[in-house]
Amino acid sequence: MKKITRFIIQVIIIGFCLLHLFPIYIVFVNSFKDRQELYSNMMAPPSEFTLEYYKLAMEKMNFFRAFGNSIIVTVASIAIIVLLASMTAWMLVRNNNRLSKLIFFVFVATMIIPFQTIMMPLMQVMGWIRDTLHIPMLNTLGGLIYMNVGFGASMAVFLYHGFIKSIPISLEEAATIDGCNKGRVFFSIVFPMLKPTTVTVMILDVIWIWNDYLLPSLTLSDKALRTIPLSTAFFFGQFTIEWNLAMAGLTLTIIPVIIFYVAAQKHIVKGVAAGAVKM
């Protein structure tokens, strides 16, 4: 009876997995079809596997330029988030007073604010900074990176905060007695121990920043600054949609994220558990 129950559960789990993978299958098989074949049967495999539509999609997307922009925005944003959030969480944990607790809860509270409710005021503020202070916050990759850091800091501080609580303070005290200043204590003792949480933050932020469309669409207007999601949206016109090229573009978009996730997935469960359970 237990074997039958276990078999049924496994079948149900496999069914749910296939259900979640089905959209990926649709995107992949239709990226090799012309428009006539795609509209005749979206479910069937392509009659011929050809890279013709991938080449055309890359040309129309200006793929390598967009890919470079996405790399710059993603890597720079994550590097700054990891550095600042880990240092902030460390100071909040070690200075365990009312003010630090209040600051931490402010970080946590900002996680529940939907971006859609603040996107227009945010653009107005960034426009004011550009016009009044002459700091180019709009239509620049630097401005987009700055906003990504602001939106990604709360989750990162939350995860780091819980993990740092598990690090014995005696290690830091011993390093201080040996003559280390605060900077060396953090970068030589604390930060290397944060690897599981750091990898988790990187994975979550790569998936978010790489695939983000709304914030870049509000911030970037120059075609030369488009990221991968903005370039992919080029195929979705007002009157026509080039579905086969769009599918090829979407496949090119998700491949880097899948590669990164597969390479680092063993750390994500460990990092989330360590960061969230020990609150």
DAJODA-V699011 format. One record per residue. PHI is phi as a letter, one per 40 degrees, with the letter a starting at -180 (* if undefined). PSI is psi in degrees with one decimal (* if undefined). OMEGA is omega in whole degrees, -180 to 180 (none if undefined). Layout:
PHI	PSI	OMEGA
PHI	PSI	OMEGA
//
This chain:
*	-41.3	180
c	-37.7	180
c	-39.8	179
c	-44.3	179
c	-43.7	180
c	-39.6	179
c	-42.7	179
c	-42.5	179
c	-41.9	179
c	-40.5	178
c	-42.9	179
c	-42.3	-180
c	-43.6	178
c	-39.9	178
c	-43.3	178
c	-39.0	178
c	-44.4	179
c	-35.8	179
c	-40.7	179
c	-30.2	-180
c	-12.2	-176
d	-43.9	177
d	-34.9	178
c	-39.5	177
c	-44.4	-180
c	-45.1	179
c	-44.4	-174
c	-50.4	-175
c	-33.4	-178
c	-11.1	177
c	-11.1	180
b	1.5	-175
b	153.8	168
c	174.3	-173
c	-35.9	-180
c	-46.8	-180
c	-36.5	-180
c	-44.1	-178
c	-23.6	-180
c	-38.1	179
a	102.4	-179
c	-23.2	-174
c	-28.0	-173
c	151.3	174
c	157.0	-180
c	149.8	178
c	-25.0	180
a	132.8	177
c	107.6	-179
b	147.0	180
c	12.0	-177
d	-44.0	-176
c	-26.5	175
c	-42.8	179
c	-43.2	179
c	-40.5	179
c	-40.7	179
c	-37.1	179
c	-45.6	-178
c	-30.8	180
c	-14.3	-167
f	55.8	-164
d	-48.1	-173
c	-34.2	175
c	-46.0	179
c	-38.8	178
c	-43.2	178
c	-42.2	177
c	-43.2	179
c	-39.8	178
c	-46.6	-179
c	-48.9	-178
c	-45.0	-176
c	-50.0	-177
c	-47.0	-179
c	-44.1	-179
c	-46.6	-177
c	-39.6	179
c	-44.1	-180
c	-40.9	179
c	-47.6	-179
c	-45.9	-178
c	-52.9	-175
c	-40.8	-178
c	-40.0	179
c	-41.9	178
c	-41.5	179
c	-47.1	-180
c	-39.3	179
c	-45.9	180
c	-36.5	179
c	-36.9	180
c	-45.3	-175
c	-29.2	173
c	76.5	-171
c	77.0	178
b	-177.7	-176
c	-38.5	-179
c	-43.3	180
c	-37.4	177
c	-40.2	178
c	-44.1	180
c	-41.2	179
c	-43.4	-180
c	-28.0	174
c	-43.1	176
d	-46.0	-179
c	-40.6	-178
c	-35.2	-179
c	-17.0	-180
c	-22.1	-175
c	0.4	-180
c	118.7	179
c	139.9	-180
c	-34.3	-177
c	-25.6	-178
c	-18.3	-176
b	1.1	-173
c	-38.8	-180
c	-46.8	173
d	-35.4	178
c	-45.5	179
c	-35.2	178
c	-41.9	178
c	-44.0	179
c	-36.1	176
c	-38.8	177
c	-41.5	178
c	-40.9	179
c	-44.5	-174
c	-33.5	-175
c	-48.7	-177
c	-7.2	179
f	37.0	173
b	119.4	-174
c	89.1	-179
c	-21.7	180
b	147.5	180
g	34.5	174
b	148.2	177
c	-32.6	178
c	-42.0	177
c	-39.5	177
c	-41.9	178
c	-43.5	179
d	-45.5	-180
c	-37.1	176
c	-41.2	179
c	-42.9	180
c	-41.7	-178
c	-25.1	-177
c	-10.8	-174
c	-37.6	-173
c	-50.7	179
c	-40.2	-179
c	-44.0	178
c	-40.2	179
d	-46.4	-178
c	-44.6	180
c	-38.3	-177
d	-46.0	-180
c	-38.2	-178
c	-39.1	-178
c	-28.0	177
c	-25.5	-179
c	-6.9	180
c	121.8	-179
c	130.9	180
c	-18.3	179
c	-30.7	177
c	-42.0	180
c	-37.1	179
c	-39.8	178
c	-40.8	178
c	-37.0	178
c	-40.4	178
c	-34.0	179
c	-1.3	175
h	9.0	180
c	137.8	172
c	178.4	-175
c	-40.5	179
c	-44.4	-180
c	-35.7	177
d	-43.8	-178
c	-52.4	-172
c	-23.2	-179
c	-28.7	-175
b	-54.9	-171
c	-54.1	-172
d	-42.4	177
d	-28.0	180
c	-10.5	-179
c	12.9	-174
d	-48.0	-180
d	-43.4	180
c	-37.2	178
c	-44.3	179
c	-38.6	178
c	-46.8	178
d	-42.1	180
c	-43.7	-179
c	-49.2	-178
c	-40.4	-178
c	-32.3	175
c	-46.8	180
c	-41.1	-179
c	-54.0	-173
c	-41.9	-178
c	-38.5	-176
c	0.7	-175
c	129.9	178
b	-40.7	-169
c	-52.1	-178
c	-46.9	176
c	-35.2	180
c	-29.8	177
c	-28.2	-173
c	-39.9	-172
b	127.1	176
b	-21.8	180
c	130.4	-179
c	-32.5	-179
c	-15.6	-178
b	2.5	-176
c	140.2	172
c	177.3	-177
d	-49.5	180
c	-37.2	179
c	-38.3	179
c	-36.3	179
c	-34.8	180
c	-12.0	179
d	-29.3	-177
c	-12.3	-179
c	85.6	-178
c	177.1	-179
c	-33.4	-175
b	-28.1	-180
b	151.5	177
b	121.4	177
c	84.9	-170
c	-41.3	-177
c	-41.1	177
c	-35.5	177
c	-40.7	178
c	-40.9	177
c	-42.7	178
c	-40.7	179
c	-38.2	177
c	-44.1	178
c	-29.9	-178
c	-41.3	-173
c	-16.6	-177
d	-48.2	180
c	-37.6	-180
c	-41.3	179
c	-43.9	179
c	-45.8	-180
c	-41.9	-178
c	-44.0	180
c	-37.4	-179
c	-26.6	-173
b	8.9	-172
c	-26.4	-177
c	-18.2	-178
c	-17.9	-168
c	-43.9	-179
c	-43.1	179
c	-42.4	-178
c	-43.9	180
c	-43.1	179
c	-43.4	-178
c	-34.7	-176
c	-31.2	-172
c	-33.2	-175
c	-32.4	-174
c	34.9	-179
c	*	none
//
